[in-house]
Amino acid sequence: MKTARPLPDDLQDRPFTVVDAARAGVSRKRLRHRSLHRTGKGIRSASPTAELPLSIRVRPFIEVNERCAASHLTAAELLVLPRRRQKGSPDMFHVIRPEGEAHLNRPHVIVHRMKLFSDEVTTVNGIPVTTPERTWLDMAEMLSVDELVAIGDSCVRMPRAAFEDRGHAAVQSG
């Protein structure tokens, strides 16, 4: 049995799309090798990803699904908003897909099909994410009143650096 060729350095320690791999010169045969984990359609990983930061784990799931953005609990975590613990697997990502787009059924992805306007999407570490305001509205159906107030307060209140690890309000004024 042959040993698989090593992946390029930038694909070693993170999940990646098949498109990223092709751009980096990885062959189709190498992408089918059993040493790579298939974490979703068009997404591969050379090693387990559970310990990686959320932004690295969710990026390929957003990239393979055009016109999507991280939403709900995933957006709250990326925006550093207070949130309750996610039930179920921590490898489940919430993605919003605009109405009228093709149906999306992927492993590890909870798809929310809703109207999504361009001014309701921002980027965090290069990843499309719903804005804090949109995230607050999306979370309204899942949270208690107290939890909703906490998220809303976090969106508009200037943080105290001694108590929080964020440097600005989630919603920028001006």
C-alpha positions as CSV (number, residue, x, y, z in Angstrom):
1,M,0.0,0.0,0.0
2,K,1.3,3.4,-0.9
3,T,1.7,6.3,1.5
4,A,-0.2,9.3,0.5
5,R,1.7,12.5,-0.5
6,P,1.7,15.1,2.2
7,L,-0.8,18.0,1.8
8,P,0.5,21.5,1.2
9,D,1.3,23.3,4.5
10,D,-1.7,25.6,4.4
11,L,-4.1,22.6,4.2
12,Q,-2.5,20.5,6.9
13,D,-4.2,21.6,10.1
14,R,-7.6,22.8,9.0
15,P,-10.6,21.7,7.0
16,F,-10.6,22.8,3.4
17,T,-12.7,22.7,0.3
18,V,-12.0,20.5,-2.7
19,V,-11.7,23.7,-4.7
20,D,-9.0,25.0,-2.3
21,A,-7.1,21.7,-2.6
22,A,-7.3,21.9,-6.4
23,R,-5.9,25.4,-6.4
24,A,-3.0,24.2,-4.2
25,G,-2.2,21.4,-6.7
26,V,-3.7,18.4,-4.8
27,S,-4.7,15.7,-7.2
28,R,-8.2,14.2,-7.3
29,K,-6.7,10.8,-6.4
30,R,-5.1,12.3,-3.2
31,L,-8.5,13.8,-2.2
32,R,-10.0,10.3,-2.3
33,H,-7.3,8.8,-0.1
34,R,-8.6,7.2,3.1
35,S,-6.2,9.4,5.2
36,L,-8.5,12.4,4.6
37,H,-11.7,12.8,6.6
38,R,-14.8,13.7,4.7
39,T,-16.5,16.3,6.8
40,G,-19.1,17.2,4.3
41,K,-19.7,17.3,0.5
42,G,-16.7,19.0,-1.0
43,I,-14.9,19.4,2.4
44,R,-11.9,17.4,3.6
45,S,-9.6,17.4,6.6
46,A,-6.3,15.7,7.3
47,S,-6.9,15.7,11.1
48,P,-9.7,16.0,13.6
49,T,-11.0,19.6,13.8
50,A,-13.0,19.7,17.1
51,E,-10.2,21.7,18.8
52,L,-9.9,24.3,16.1
53,P,-11.5,27.8,16.5
54,L,-15.0,28.1,15.2
55,S,-14.0,30.5,12.4
56,I,-11.6,27.9,10.9
57,R,-14.1,25.0,11.3
58,V,-17.0,26.8,9.7
59,R,-15.2,28.6,6.8
60,P,-15.3,25.7,4.3
61,F,-19.0,25.1,5.0
62,I,-19.8,28.7,4.1
63,E,-17.4,28.7,1.1
64,V,-19.0,25.7,-0.6
65,N,-22.5,27.1,-0.2
66,E,-22.7,30.3,-2.3
67,R,-24.8,33.2,-1.0
68,C,-24.9,31.8,2.5
69,A,-23.8,33.3,5.8
70,A,-23.2,32.0,9.3
71,S,-26.3,32.7,11.5
72,H,-28.0,32.0,14.8
73,L,-25.8,30.4,17.4
74,T,-22.8,30.2,15.0
75,A,-23.0,33.9,14.2
76,A,-23.5,34.7,17.9
77,E,-20.2,32.9,18.7
78,L,-18.3,34.5,15.9
79,L,-19.6,37.9,16.9
80,V,-18.7,37.2,20.5
81,L,-22.2,37.7,21.7
82,P,-23.5,36.0,24.8
83,R,-25.4,32.8,24.0
84,R,-26.6,29.7,25.6
85,R,-24.9,26.4,25.0
86,Q,-25.8,24.7,21.8
87,K,-27.7,21.5,22.2
88,G,-26.5,18.5,20.2
89,S,-23.1,18.3,18.5
90,P,-20.7,21.2,18.6
91,D,-19.8,20.4,15.0
92,M,-23.3,21.6,13.8
93,F,-23.1,25.0,12.1
94,H,-26.1,27.3,11.6
95,V,-26.2,28.8,8.1
96,I,-28.7,31.1,6.6
97,R,-29.6,30.7,2.9
98,P,-31.7,33.2,1.1
99,E,-35.2,32.3,0.0
100,G,-35.4,31.2,-3.6
101,E,-32.0,29.5,-3.6
102,A,-31.7,25.8,-4.2
103,H,-32.4,23.5,-1.2
104,L,-29.3,22.7,0.8
105,N,-28.8,19.5,2.7
106,R,-25.3,19.0,4.1
107,P,-24.0,17.1,7.1
108,H,-23.0,19.3,10.0
109,V,-25.1,22.2,8.7
110,I,-28.4,23.4,10.1
111,V,-29.9,25.5,7.2
112,H,-32.3,28.3,7.9
113,R,-34.1,29.5,4.7
114,M,-35.1,33.2,5.1
115,K,-35.0,36.5,3.4
116,L,-31.5,37.8,3.6
117,F,-30.6,41.3,2.4
118,S,-27.0,42.3,1.6
119,D,-27.0,44.9,4.5
120,E,-27.7,42.1,6.9
121,V,-24.4,40.4,6.2
122,T,-21.0,41.4,7.5
123,T,-17.7,39.6,7.6
124,V,-15.7,38.2,10.6
125,N,-12.3,36.9,9.8
126,G,-13.3,36.8,6.2
127,I,-16.4,34.7,6.8
128,P,-19.9,36.0,5.9
129,V,-21.9,36.3,9.1
130,T,-25.2,37.9,9.8
131,T,-24.9,41.3,11.4
132,P,-25.4,41.6,15.2
133,E,-28.8,43.1,14.7
134,R,-29.9,40.2,12.4
135,T,-28.4,37.7,14.7
136,W,-30.4,39.2,17.6
137,L,-33.6,38.9,15.6
138,D,-32.8,35.3,14.5
139,M,-32.1,34.3,18.1
140,A,-35.4,35.8,19.4
141,E,-37.3,32.6,18.6
142,M,-34.8,30.5,20.6
143,L,-34.2,32.5,23.7
144,S,-35.9,33.5,26.9
145,V,-36.6,37.2,27.4
146,D,-33.6,37.5,29.8
147,E,-31.2,35.9,27.3
148,L,-32.6,38.2,24.5
149,V,-32.0,41.3,26.7
150,A,-28.4,40.1,27.4
151,I,-27.6,39.7,23.7
152,G,-29.3,43.1,22.8
153,D,-27.3,44.8,25.6
154,S,-24.1,43.2,24.3
155,C,-24.9,44.5,20.8
156,V,-25.1,48.2,21.9
157,R,-23.1,48.5,25.1
158,M,-19.5,49.5,25.1
159,P,-17.6,46.6,26.8
160,R,-15.4,46.8,29.9
161,A,-12.0,45.4,28.9
162,A,-11.3,44.1,32.4
163,F,-14.4,41.8,32.3
164,E,-14.8,41.0,28.6
165,D,-12.6,39.9,25.7
166,R,-14.0,42.3,23.1
167,G,-12.9,45.8,22.4
168,H,-16.0,47.4,21.0
169,A,-19.8,47.1,20.9
170,A,-21.0,44.5,18.4
171,V,-23.1,47.2,16.6
172,Q,-20.8,50.0,15.5
173,S,-22.3,53.5,15.7
174,G,-21.7,56.1,13.0
